[in-house]
Amino acid sequence: MTYKTLTAASLTALMLGSGLAQADTWRYAFEEAMEEVQGKFAQKFKEEVEANSDHEVQLFPFGTLGESADIMEQAQSGILQFVDQSPGFTGALIPEAQVFFVPYLLPADQDQLFAFFRESKAINELFPPLYAEQGLELLTMFPEGEVMMTTTGPVTDPASLNEVKFRVMTNPLLVESYQAFGATPTPLPWGEVYGALQTGIIQGQENPAFFIESTKMYEVTDHITRAGHNNFTTAVMANQEFFEGLPDEDKQVVQNAIDVAFDYILEYQDGLTEESLAKIQEAKPDMTITTLTEEQRAPFKATAESVEAEFLNIGGEQAQAILDQMKADVDAASGGAGDDMAAEGEAAEGDDMAAEGEAAEGEEATMDEEPMEGDEAADAEAAPASN
């Protein structure tokens, strides 16, 4: 059965099922596998809703209902009640959402990053009306982890990316960002990335460490580079008509579940990057992992201004307001994150992780390649289009 046939069959089953389902059955699709970050968030949301109401939440991981464009259409039409999708794809609907691809905009420090996502006025006040214009209720945004480059050759500066065909999502600002880095951006559907790296059609891609590990991208690349340029962001949305039609008590159930899942997913990510890199190291000892020094990052950071200018050009009517507010939110998080997290007893853990990160700068680790076969190859192709 082809992927297209499988998608059509799955969608048909969903539509038939939706006609038979009780009013208390809510459907939620996301762009990753069940045991990846979006899947963990969705499972906690489901757990909270079902524990505090009579409603049932059905979860649909990536591949069961199509790719990112498919599940967004289903959410907008009301077939799905909830959807989790990266701004990398919603940027086609909401140009301002592309701001998350301006390099070196988000805080690199984990405590400050989490504080930003908790308190950001841009996320909590400016973005919801933009999503509403597309028939979507923005419930939350959350980070998924530091974005890293995986390439067939070493990367130490923008010149290292010269003529490197680098897979990116179909997002204009991400294309602009990698052009500024010196690469040749090559948009590809996620299901084609492993094979394209294996055959040399492309020579690089980017994703958080947990995703590189779970999809085995390290098997077809030789270098992981931590340039510190971004953190992968995703957004959870509801069909607006569905959400507005809920009684107040059900709206509160949804919001409470979102809040619990948000706190859970931030805690879940504590140490996840290093754990994922360790698994890669164990699986492939000859894999080189390099954390760029601040001096090495400087020429990459110098490209941010040109990418910002392009964002203002293509980012929609509120691009300037969004960018300005994002920067103000980052500044606020940088000033208050330490006190906030200390109050929660987490500051010491943050310091430990920061110390480990500094110790890793300039160091290289290596890892054993095991060829992907059978079910593993199928799992990689069925991995999230969101990334």
Secondary structure as UniProt FT lines:
FT   HELIX           3..20
FT   TURN            23..24
FT   STRAND          25..29
FT   TURN            34..35
FT   HELIX           37..51
FT   STRAND          56..60
FT   TURN            62..63
FT   HELIX           68..77
FT   STRAND          82..85
FT   HELIX           87..90
FT   TURN            91..93
FT   HELIX           95..101
FT   TURN            103..104
FT   HELIX           110..119
FT   HELIX           122..126
FT   HELIX           127..132
FT   TURN            133..135
FT   STRAND          136..151
FT   HELIX           158..161
FT   TURN            162..163
FT   STRAND          165..168
FT   HELIX           172..181
FT   STRAND          184..187
FT   HELIX           190..192
FT   HELIX           193..199
FT   STRAND          204..208
FT   HELIX           209..214
FT   TURN            215..216
FT   HELIX           217..220
FT   STRAND          223..226
FT   STRAND          231..239
FT   HELIX           240..244
FT   HELIX           248..268
FT   TURN            269..271
FT   HELIX           272..283
FT   STRAND          285..291
FT   HELIX           294..301
FT   TURN            302..303
FT   HELIX           304..314
FT   TURN            317..318
FT   HELIX           319..343
FT   TURN            344..345
FT   HELIX           347..360
FT   STRAND          364..367
FT   HELIX           374..381
FT   TURN            385..386
//
